[in-house]
């Protein structure tokens, strides 16, 4: 429900803080006192269009905040959760309007768009006013309202469940048919590509394995080349020149000529000859080691060529199909599955067609039961509304619930029926949409009759009526007040009224007045109780001069059951 309203610098209101109670709250006051300003202020918080003229003269901006405490399962809380806004049991709708008419919207101090503010406002408050009927006048909600008046919830749940099953089976059938059609269009390509990939036979992890093998073979080839180059340096390039070993032996023989004639004399070339001998031995050892190394690193160019060809073939196939090499095995399986589906798809389509047909039959049977239940509920609703109209001075009006089948494209979890509430206000007149046929006063009273009968099915916790009693008095006004009180037993009702019979029914009474001081007019709101409330109702009965008879009549109205 609406718990409070804070208004700052709106037209004639400088600062106003109002608290609201459950039940029926009436707002009274002289014409022009500012009751419409209060409703406009609430409308701003609910997402109504902002206007430049709403900002009080001399102020830079106007602001309105409406605070609500909806029940824990209310749809507004679910909507806020979808938007990532934490409600914590309280919802604050706030609107700030600049002097130029631009506005900003906030929900629980988080900036939001005007569309979300309107959605929340429609879930929290329903406004019924002169020329501004909402809620019940919207045909989009008529089916749900009719259902709450006499259609079993278990039947509505069954319809929603069967419709969901039908949608799922139909979707599965359509997907299978599309897949088969696509496979048939691509059948030749599928077979060619599958054969091509099957011949290639890609294996999981093969690319990484081939890359390692190729790198190892390339390294082996480079080692073999290095060893061969080293051996070539030790091998004679031609037989005449010999190799390093022959040169060492020639050098040693040349030094032997320096040997002394006597064995007792030292050979000056001895150390050099010993060094040459060691060099010759080291050279022989090096040749042996290099020969062994050459045997161990012998490269096989055929293996490298085969590894590279395989690797390049895999990568070429991956580029062709625009997938990584690692996904080629999975691609092959997918293509095989599509070919298999092409071959077995007809049988699968048959199974899905049977399932979809059975789901449709079950849904249509449930739709028929729901339609019949709605027809019965419509007749009961028409009778209930007809009983409410005469006391509201609408005895010539005729309320009709019109049911019509929807096109299949419009079927949904709520069934296959179009439901519209229609009204004819005069005999012989064809029933038409509520908002177009009735006058402002008639429509307000019709909405009240509808709300009396349907209030139990509404999820909107607060209703606002703006002069629903316009143009009526006496017994009709008393009937309006009695019905408003009945609605207020189930919903919070805020009512702007000029009727004392209606005002006397209020559980809470707010008086709107305009005061003039320092050359400026200002709207104020007072909560009336006891004597003050009696005087206000007497004023509404008698006018400016309140008589004792008016006070007695006020007492009689306030004590009415």
C-alpha positions, 0 to 999 in steps of 0.5 A, a space after each residue: 500500500 501507499 504509506 506516504 507521499 512527500 511533495 516539494 515545490 509543486 505548483 502551490 505546494 512548497 512542502 508537504 508530507 502525508 501519511 496514508 492508512 489502510 482502508 478508505 481515505 477521503 480528500 475534501 476541500 473547496 474547488 481550486 484548493 489544490 486536490 488535483 495538485 495532490 493527484 498530479 504529484 502522485 501521478 508524477 511519482 507513478 511515471 506521468 508526463 512531467 510539465 514545466 508548469 508543475 514547478 512552483 514559482 521561484 523554485 529551481 525544481 520540484 520533487 515528489 516521492 511516493 513510498 510503498 510497502 507491498 506484500 512479499 509476493 507482489 509483482 513489483 518486487 519481482 520486477 525490481 529483482 529483475 532490474 537488480 534493484 534491492 527493495 528490502 520491503 519498501 519501494 520509493 518512487 521519486 521524480 525530480 522535475 526541472 524548471 524547463 520540464 525535464 525530469 529524472 526518475 529514481 527507484 530506491 535512490 537508483 536512477 531509472 528510465 521513465 518506462 520502468 517507473 510507469 511499469 512499477 506505478 501501474 503495478 502499485 496504484 490504479 487510478 480511476 478519474 474523470 477522463 483518465 481511466 486506467 487499469 480496468 479500462 485496459 482490455 489486456 487485463 480483462 481475461 485475467 480479471 474474468 478468470 479470478 471471478 470464477 475460473 478454477 486456478 487448477 484449470 488455468 494452471 493446466 492450460 498454461 502447462 499444456 500450452 508450454 508442452 505444445 510449444 516445446 514439442 512444436 519447437 522440437 519438431 520445427 528444429 528437426 524439420 529444419 535440420 533435415 531440410 538443411 542436411 538434404 540441401 547439403 547432402 552432396 557436400 556432406 558426403 564429399 567432405 565427410 569422405 575427405 576428412 575420413 581419408 585424412 583421419 585426424 586424431 586427437 592431439 595429432 598436431 602437437 605430436 607432429 610438431 614435436 616430431 618435426 622439430 626433433 627431426 629438424 634438429 637431428 638433421 642439423 646435428 648430422 650436417 654439423 658432424 659431417 662438416 667436421 669429418 670433412 675437415 679431417 678427411 683428405 680433399 685429394 689423395 696427393 695432399 693427404 689429410 691432417 694426419 699425413 701432414 703430422 707424420 710428414 712434419 715428424 719425419 722432417 724433424 727426425 733429420 735433426 737427430 744427433 749422430 750420437 745417442 748420448 747427445 740430446 735431440 733439440 727436436 725431441 719435444 716437438 716430435 713428442 708433441 706431433 706424436 700426441 697430436 697424431 694420436 688425438 687426431 685419430 681419437 677425434 676421427 673415431 669419436 666423430 665417426 661414432 657420432 655420425 652413426 648416432 645422428 644420421 638423419 632420415 629426410 624421408 621421415 621429416 618429409 612425411 611428418 611435414 606433409 601430414 602436418 601441412 595436410 591437417 592445417 590445410 583442412 583446418 583452414 578450409 573448414 575454418 576450425 582449429 586443427 584440434 577440432 577436426 576430429 569433432 567436425 568429422 563426427 558432426 558431419 557423420 551425425 548429420 549424414 546419419 540424421 539425414 538417413 534416420 531423420 524421417 523416422 524421428 520426424 514421425 515420432 515428433 509429429 505424433 508427440 506434437 499432435 498429441 500435445 496439441 489435442 490435449 491443449 485444445 481440449 483444455 482450451 475448450 474447458 477454459 472457454 466454457 468456464 469463462 463463458 459461465 464466469 462471464 454470465 455470473 460477472 454480468 449478473 453481479 455488475 448488473 446488480 450494482 448498476 441501478 444504485 449507482 444511477 446506471 440502471 439503463 446501462 448494460 455491461 457485457 463480457 465479450 468472448 471471441 477466439 484468438 488467432 493461433 498466433 495469439 494463443 498463449 498460456 492464458 488460453 485462446 480467448 479474447 476477453 473484453 468488457 463492454 458497456 451500453 449506457 442507453 437502451 438499443 445502443 450497441 455495447 462498446 469499449 468502456 473508455 469510449 462509450 461512457 461519459 466521465 461520470 458514468 465511467 467512474 461509477 461503472 469502474 467502481 461497480 467493476 471494482 466492487 465485484 472484482 477487487 478480490 482478483 486485483 494485484 494492485 494494492 492501492 486505488 485512487 478515485 477522482 470524483 467518482 461521485 461527480 454529478 450524483 447526490 442523495 441515495 446515489 451518492 450514499 450508494 457510491 460511498 457504501 461501495 467504496 467502503 466495501 472496496 476499501 475492506 480489501 484494498 487501500 482506496 484514496 478518494 477525492 470527493 465533493 459528496 458529504 455522503 461519500 466523505 462520511 464513509 472515510 476511515 481517514 479524512 484529509 482536508 485540502 485548503 488554500 491559504 493566501 499570505 504575503 501575496 502568495 497562495 499555498 496549498 496545505 493538507 490537514 488530517 481531520 478527526 472528531 469535531 473537525 471532521 464533523 464540521 467539514 462534512 457539515 460544510 459540505 452539506 450546508 456551504 459557507 454557513 454551517 447550521 445546527 441542522 447541517 451538523 446533525 445531518 453530518 452526525 447522521 451520515 457519520 453514524 450510518 452503517 
